[in-house]
Amino acid sequence: MKKVLVAGATGYLGQYVVKEFKRQGFWVRALTRNLDKLEDLSHYVDEEYIGEVTQPKSLHGICKDIDIVFSSVGITKQKDNLTYMDVDYQANKNLLEEARLEGVSRFIYVSVFNAEKMKDLKPIQAKIRFTEELKDSGLNYLIVYPNGFFSDMLEYLQMAHRGRGYVFGSGQCKINPIHGEDLAEACVFAAIGDENRINVGGPDILTHSEIATMAFETVEKPLKISRVPTWLSNWFLTILKFFASVKTYGPIEFFMTVLSIDLVAPPYGKHHLRDFFLAQKDNITHRTKAACEKDQKRS
Ligand SMILES: NC(=O)c1ccc[n+]([C@@H]2O[C@H](COP(=O)([O-])OP(=O)(O)OC[C@H]3O[C@@H](n4cnc5c(N)ncnc54)[C@H](OP(=O)(O)O)[C@@H]3O)[C@@H](O)[C@H]2O)c1
């Protein structure tokens, strides 16, 4: 039986990847820095490894007897005081070192669709630096370049629930976001194959205006979408660069950029965004309510 190490198992994509590898008959070791976060995956994980991927000493032996390493470790929402270089680059490099030491046969890494065209962005710089090292490592590798995840599209649902949505420019830029389960299936399918790179998005190609409209239809509120002109978002980013910390600026710059360009990757999968929105509708209502209550308590 082949053995896989999943790093990033506690994240949106990683949890589906753990399930999919298990479904395909793999023995699964999952890396976590917090065991509680793996609780829901206990039926799918054969062995937990507690380590902090940014601390090389805590990873000693993590790849022992492992055939495939899969990593979706990366900063998506900045919580701690680490930079993209600390996590997206260095932490993955720490894993790569361990993989090399133990002679694993394939290393799979998750980057971002069209990374090469967004080289000015901090998260992308860190990812490109890591992928270059991976390519030069001598290990057999696969780099996955996915489009935006369904989890990120929840922002639209949250805005709709609050009563006003925003799109950048004309709102006509296109994207085909993908569900974590579909992406995990594509990753594991490619992991078993011999490709070095895959570009992948979801089955529906939508404009951001269409996604925002779908969000309003889901929460059954009157459609209120404001368009943020390109000059205004550029001006906002310029000002923000001077006053905000890198921690705040990085994610905002990244999201404003990906919302302002066409991102259409080869389509894959069976999950549709409208169904995902409908399934998440109640969660959003509760989350927004909880956030409002928190704000009321503060004021
Ligand atoms: N979200 C998107 O739309 C999108 C689109 C294309 C590509 N990607 C890329 O795909 C990858 C996975 O995305 P995702 O949405 O699944 O991300 P996610 O839910 O935020 O999960 C990220 C994973 O990385 C780990 N991690 C982050 N910072 C860490 C740190 N300082 N130390 C140790 N572990 C750390 C997290 O562990 P903890 O649970 O312990 O924090 C988690 O397991 C990322 O590299 C992302 O850039 C995302």
The ligand as a Tripos MOL2 file, in Angstrom:
@<TRIPOS>MOLECULE
LIG
   48    52     1     0     0
SMALL
NO_CHARGES

@<TRIPOS>ATOM
      1 N1         -8.1190   29.7230   -1.3110 N.am      1 LIG1
      2 C1         -7.9920   29.9000   -2.6290 C.2       1 LIG1
      3 O1         -8.8580   30.4320   -3.3050 O.2       1 LIG1
      4 C2         -6.7320   29.4020   -3.3080 C.ar      1 LIG1
      5 C3         -6.6590   29.4440   -4.6970 C.ar      1 LIG1
      6 C4         -5.5170   28.9420   -5.3240 C.ar      1 LIG1
      7 C5         -4.4850   28.4540   -4.5600 C.ar      1 LIG1
      8 N2         -4.5770   28.4620   -3.2030 N.ar      1 LIG1
      9 C6         -3.4450   27.9270   -2.4150 C.3       1 LIG1
     10 O2         -3.7830   26.6240   -1.9940 O.3       1 LIG1
     11 C7         -3.1910   26.3700   -0.7220 C.3       1 LIG1
     12 C8         -4.2610   25.8190    0.2280 C.3       1 LIG1
     13 O3         -5.3080   26.7540    0.3590 O.3       1 LIG1
     14 P1         -6.4540   26.5380    1.4750 P.3       1 LIG1
     15 O4         -7.5750   27.4440    1.0940 O.co2     1 LIG1
     16 O5         -6.6850   25.0940    1.6790 O.co2     1 LIG1
     17 O6         -5.7150   27.1820    2.7200 O.3       1 LIG1
     18 P2         -6.0940   27.0950    4.2680 P.3       1 LIG1
     19 O7         -7.4490   26.5660    4.4560 O.co2     1 LIG1
     20 O8         -5.7390   28.4020    4.8870 O.co2     1 LIG1
     21 O9         -5.0480   25.9870    4.8040 O.3       1 LIG1
     22 C9         -3.6720   26.2660    4.8680 C.3       1 LIG1
     23 C10        -2.9180   25.1480    5.5440 C.3       1 LIG1
     24 O10        -1.5870   25.6220    5.7920 O.3       1 LIG1
     25 C11        -1.3040   25.5590    7.1870 C.3       1 LIG1
     26 N3         -0.5470   26.7370    7.6480 N.ar      1 LIG1
     27 C12        -0.7550   28.0210    7.3320 C.ar      1 LIG1
     28 N4          0.0930   28.8160    8.0030 N.ar      1 LIG1
     29 C13         0.8450   27.9850    8.7740 C.ar      1 LIG1
     30 C14         1.8890   28.1890    9.6940 C.ar      1 LIG1
     31 N5          2.3570   29.4020    9.9650 N.pl3     1 LIG1
     32 N6          2.4250   27.1200   10.3220 N.ar      1 LIG1
     33 C15         1.9580   25.8870   10.0830 C.ar      1 LIG1
     34 N7          0.9710   25.6140    9.1910 N.ar      1 LIG1
     35 C16         0.4270   26.6630    8.5490 C.ar      1 LIG1
     36 C17        -2.6480   25.5730    7.8990 C.3       1 LIG1
     37 O11        -2.4790   24.9870    9.1790 O.3       1 LIG1
     38 P3         -3.4050   25.4650   10.4230 P.3       1 LIG1
     39 O12        -4.7580   24.8580   10.1780 O.co2     1 LIG1
     40 O13        -2.7140   24.9050   11.6110 O.co2     1 LIG1
     41 O14        -3.4220   26.9650   10.3870 O.co2     1 LIG1
     42 C18        -3.5040   24.7680    6.9270 C.3       1 LIG1
     43 O15        -3.3390   23.3840    7.1470 O.3       1 LIG1
     44 C19        -2.5580   27.6780   -0.2560 C.3       1 LIG1
     45 O16        -1.1680   27.6320   -0.5020 O.3       1 LIG1
     46 C20        -3.2090   28.7180   -1.1360 C.3       1 LIG1
     47 O17        -2.3710   29.8220   -1.3750 O.3       1 LIG1
     48 C21        -5.6810   28.9050   -2.5640 C.ar      1 LIG1
@<TRIPOS>BOND
     1     1     2 1
     2     2     3 2
     3     2     4 1
     4     4     5 ar
     5     4    48 ar
     6     5     6 ar
     7     6     7 ar
     8     7     8 ar
     9     8     9 1
    10     8    48 ar
    11     9    10 1
    12     9    46 1
    13    10    11 1
    14    11    12 1
    15    11    44 1
    16    12    13 1
    17    13    14 1
    18    14    15 2
    19    14    16 1
    20    14    17 1
    21    17    18 1
    22    18    19 2
    23    18    20 1
    24    18    21 1
    25    21    22 1
    26    22    23 1
    27    23    24 1
    28    23    42 1
    29    24    25 1
    30    25    26 1
    31    25    36 1
    32    26    27 ar
    33    26    35 ar
    34    27    28 ar
    35    28    29 ar
    36    29    30 ar
    37    29    35 ar
    38    30    31 1
    39    30    32 ar
    40    32    33 ar
    41    33    34 ar
    42    34    35 ar
    43    36    37 1
    44    36    42 1
    45    37    38 1
    46    38    39 2
    47    38    40 1
    48    38    41 1
    49    42    43 1
    50    44    45 1
    51    44    46 1
    52    46    47 1
@<TRIPOS>SUBSTRUCTURE
     1 LIG1         1 GROUP 0 **** ****
